[in-house]
Amino acid sequence: MERTVLRVSIFGLLLAFGTTQPKDDWEIYSFHINSTVSSRYATTIITSRVVNRKDESQEIEFHVRIPKNAFISKFRMFMDGQVYDGVVKAKEAAQQQYSDAVSRGESAGIVSSVGRTLEEFKTSVTVAALKKVTFELTYEELLKRTLGKYELQIHARPMQPVKDFKVDVYIQENAGINFIDVKGGLSTGALANAITQTHADKQASVYFYPTEDQQKTCDSCGEDGMNGDLIIVYDVNRDRSLGDIKTSSGYFVHHFAPSELQRIPKNVVFVIDKSGSMHGKKIEQTRTALIHILNDLAEDDFFGLITFDSSVSYWKRELVQADSQNVKSAKEFAGSIREQGGTNINQALLDGSRMLNENPRKGSASILILLTDGDPTSGVTNLEQINRNVMEAIQGKFPLYCLGFGFDVNFSFLEKLSLLNNGVARRIYADADADLQLKGFYDEVANPLLTDVTMIYNGAGNLTQTNFSQYYNGSEIVVAGQITDNNIETFVPRVVAISRNASIVFSDKNSTTKSTDSNIQRVWAYLTVKQLLEKELQYSGDEKEKMRNETLRLSLKYNFVTPLTSMVVTKPTKEKTEVLHKPSEGGPPPPHGGHSHGQGNFGMAAFPRGSSISTQARVGTSYRRGRPHYGMSGVPGHPGYHQLLPSVPVAMPDMDYDMTGRFKPVAVDLPMIRPTILPVTPPTSRPVEPDIRFLLQAEKQSLPLCFDIPARSMLRLLYLPSTGLSVNGALDGMRGFNWIVVNFSPSITITVDLGGVGIKDVQVSRMVSWQADHETLTAGSATVIKRDTEVDIAVGETRLIILRHGFTGEEFLWPVLRQRSSDNNAGGILALKPAIYEEVHQPLSTKLKIKDQEISVSRSVAPDYSFSPAVVLPCWLIPAESALQAPLADFTHISG
């Protein structure tokens, strides 16, 4: 039987080479991105489920685009009850396996290319008629702090609306999250209603659950679905000058980013290529960027301008102060730069180095920046000789940053040249925003705060890089290592650096925090591999081979796909074997404009309807801190609370203690759900009813409110007068809900209980058990998606998730409103708006001021069941009526 070739991107659909398939032939019926960040370490799992709706087999391709700095660590395919795992091997061994397959006629290997921020990997598999395949990819990356923030970028272009599309991002930072924001084209218009965001002290989450209709309604969306960016921006608190140090299982990671420091004046020399190859747009954008950069120089900075082609030209032969007159003259010089001649990189860099060496200033930081678009063609052209000459001229006194314009440049040469001189290389893409790329790089190094930074760790070894020539405002230095004999008592970290004219020492005996974060060892492995790959570029002979062998050993141990390893994708019998390689920045350009800006197809121009979702700067593991907790007992002031979590694993944070040495009261949390409380006045002849605790988010405050509801209550969760939609639930008396009912239209009812999910209307009644496979049901305008441990209900612009927690016999449900209605008259617990309060601190207590009333509160914590597994959040424990600002009868009544 003839097979049709179909290409499915992990973030969307790619149709093969101009063929047009009817959409009924295939369907991405589920697409999930789950990203977690812990200690700035990002782990992302992408799961794509595709069904072949044809009555004949098709080849379906999984096409993934991941951040350049990420390492793939796992890939799996699920089909016909079988699991096919990718295996990481040394590149030579993987290539041999692939070559053997090719010799047997099993051709077609992996294709990979490099975009501005992404790399592409793909594989394919033949799916039988009317069968399904699930692809699952995991990759890891350490987020880099730039200009005072970390960014998580998701570029979504699935090229078809997906019924079950969701993005879940969880962030856990021991230092505390200072702010979090969501930006990008997918956060505007109707799609803004598909985003739910929470932030409480050390945890934050972002959920993006657009309905099929919403996927067609953003500014750049259409009948083919979404096309745009979702960018999650955040930073952490920086209370300690020494920074945030976490230890776990004999490893540590240190994030160092002091901000309360005086800026150091800089000496900067710009070395600009004006050879003939820079003609046209390149030289125009260079002039524009240079003028903007000159405008941003501080008056206490000194600077110089050098241009070169076959020879070298100067604006002035020495550094001058960046006063208004000199800046004006330099801008005129920059505006007159014209391209011509060859490329004498060697002489230009030697003259730039001489200019900095001959004009030393005490208490300043020197920087040399090179911009070029090609190979050296004049003067000294031997690359190794240029490396030696420049190293001898700089002598480690200041960093050299190399900016390579476009893809004609020898980027590997620039990368080695910068690394040898304590700098970095950056590719500038020849797009419409090239001038902004140049200005953006300068902004990163514009404000030095420290020079000659040395990170010292007594009682530790196997350290990553510990010496840094400069530290810039808004950036971060990260060091990881192993603690000798896992003895935390002998582990003493400190940092020595120069700030302006003085040496400064950072130390803090209380800066180290023990953690159960299993990612800390992987952070060490990730950093070590990255830095070994950089060092390998700088060495030759035995030293190079030694570093290469250690890089390979760690890559195989931690299952990283790196330039020295590949992932062999094994597939069903008689299908081809494929090998995933990690490309290098110094490699060839991606075909057909693959280096375009974020909206581009990243090398997939051959596919006329290319699609992608790209996740960048991402993310760790789930929020598990402290020891496992299987229940609570004897909580002061909370009778019966010990019944709340009898068998549900909940990770507890570092707990606060009261004056007696006991734990302060503990809480159960529901982040976006606004609970209700009844005043409990049980008669003396009856036992005290247990309570279940809920959470009310707070506006512009890190701590939410928490309060208690009697555990055998019927709750009005949501009511929308405009549509008639209502959601009600029954608490189970111990942990959470045992059933939740959704009613809408005259006769449609959706019931979720511990048995499964049921839909009933006038014509049909259907029940799906929790044990059944992933399934999508429809009833009128509602879409119900049953997953392994949750039910996703979308009705119009409202999206409700019902999570199943616990183990067999000890299960319960918990509702979470992922997308709110715009109905201003909405009622119920889920419709409550975030609380607005002010803290009023008194000598022996704390009160909250809410609507001109001061209310006594106590500090507590709460397992948050909107996460799976639950996480624990701190909160202010407050009487229910005060939190709800409404009579309890508006939300609940006591059953039986």
Secondary structure as GFF3:
##gff-version 3
##sequence-region A 1 896
A	DSSP	beta_strand	4	9	.	.	.	ID=ss1
A	DSSP	beta_strand	12	14	.	.	.	ID=ss2
A	DSSP	three_ten_helix	23	25	.	.	.	ID=ss3
A	DSSP	beta_strand	26	38	.	.	.	ID=ss4
A	DSSP	beta_strand	41	52	.	.	.	ID=ss5
A	DSSP	beta_strand	58	67	.	.	.	ID=ss6
A	DSSP	beta_strand	71	79	.	.	.	ID=ss7
A	DSSP	beta_strand	82	90	.	.	.	ID=ss8
A	DSSP	alpha_helix	91	103	.	.	.	ID=ss9
A	DSSP	beta_strand	118	127	.	.	.	ID=ss10
A	DSSP	beta_strand	132	142	.	.	.	ID=ss11
A	DSSP	beta_strand	150	157	.	.	.	ID=ss12
A	DSSP	beta_strand	164	172	.	.	.	ID=ss13
A	DSSP	beta_strand	177	183	.	.	.	ID=ss14
A	DSSP	three_ten_helix	185	187	.	.	.	ID=ss15
A	DSSP	three_ten_helix	189	194	.	.	.	ID=ss16
A	DSSP	beta_strand	195	200	.	.	.	ID=ss17
A	DSSP	beta_strand	203	208	.	.	.	ID=ss18
A	DSSP	three_ten_helix	214	216	.	.	.	ID=ss19
A	DSSP	beta_strand	228	236	.	.	.	ID=ss20
A	DSSP	beta_strand	244	248	.	.	.	ID=ss21
A	DSSP	beta_strand	251	256	.	.	.	ID=ss22
A	DSSP	beta_strand	266	273	.	.	.	ID=ss23
A	DSSP	three_ten_helix	276	278	.	.	.	ID=ss24
A	DSSP	alpha_helix	281	296	.	.	.	ID=ss25
A	DSSP	beta_strand	302	308	.	.	.	ID=ss26
A	DSSP	beta_strand	312	314	.	.	.	ID=ss27
A	DSSP	beta_strand	320	321	.	.	.	ID=ss28
A	DSSP	alpha_helix	324	335	.	.	.	ID=ss29
A	DSSP	alpha_helix	345	357	.	.	.	ID=ss30
A	DSSP	beta_strand	365	372	.	.	.	ID=ss31
A	DSSP	alpha_helix	383	394	.	.	.	ID=ss32
A	DSSP	beta_strand	400	405	.	.	.	ID=ss33
A	DSSP	alpha_helix	411	419	.	.	.	ID=ss34
A	DSSP	beta_strand	425	428	.	.	.	ID=ss35
A	DSSP	alpha_helix	434	445	.	.	.	ID=ss36
A	DSSP	beta_strand	448	458	.	.	.	ID=ss37
A	DSSP	beta_strand	460	461	.	.	.	ID=ss38
A	DSSP	beta_strand	467	472	.	.	.	ID=ss39
A	DSSP	beta_strand	477	483	.	.	.	ID=ss40
A	DSSP	three_ten_helix	484	486	.	.	.	ID=ss41
A	DSSP	three_ten_helix	488	490	.	.	.	ID=ss42
A	DSSP	beta_strand	492	499	.	.	.	ID=ss43
A	DSSP	beta_strand	502	507	.	.	.	ID=ss44
A	DSSP	beta_strand	512	514	.	.	.	ID=ss45
A	DSSP	alpha_helix	519	538	.	.	.	ID=ss46
A	DSSP	alpha_helix	541	557	.	.	.	ID=ss47
A	DSSP	beta_strand	565	569	.	.	.	ID=ss48
A	DSSP	beta_strand	578	581	.	.	.	ID=ss49
A	DSSP	beta_strand	612	616	.	.	.	ID=ss50
A	DSSP	beta_strand	628	629	.	.	.	ID=ss51
A	DSSP	three_ten_helix	641	643	.	.	.	ID=ss52
A	DSSP	beta_strand	650	651	.	.	.	ID=ss53
A	DSSP	beta_strand	691	696	.	.	.	ID=ss54
A	DSSP	beta_strand	705	710	.	.	.	ID=ss55
A	DSSP	beta_strand	713	720	.	.	.	ID=ss56
A	DSSP	beta_strand	725	731	.	.	.	ID=ss57
A	DSSP	beta_strand	737	744	.	.	.	ID=ss58
A	DSSP	beta_strand	748	753	.	.	.	ID=ss59
A	DSSP	beta_strand	756	760	.	.	.	ID=ss60
A	DSSP	beta_strand	765	769	.	.	.	ID=ss61
A	DSSP	beta_strand	775	779	.	.	.	ID=ss62
A	DSSP	beta_strand	782	786	.	.	.	ID=ss63
A	DSSP	beta_strand	790	795	.	.	.	ID=ss64
A	DSSP	beta_strand	798	805	.	.	.	ID=ss65
A	DSSP	beta_strand	812	819	.	.	.	ID=ss66
A	DSSP	three_ten_helix	829	831	.	.	.	ID=ss67
A	DSSP	beta_strand	838	841	.	.	.	ID=ss68
A	DSSP	beta_strand	846	850	.	.	.	ID=ss69
A	DSSP	beta_strand	853	864	.	.	.	ID=ss70
A	DSSP	beta_strand	871	877	.	.	.	ID=ss71
A	DSSP	alpha_helix	880	884	.	.	.	ID=ss72
A	DSSP	three_ten_helix	888	890	.	.	.	ID=ss73
A	DSSP	beta_strand	892	894	.	.	.	ID=ss74
###
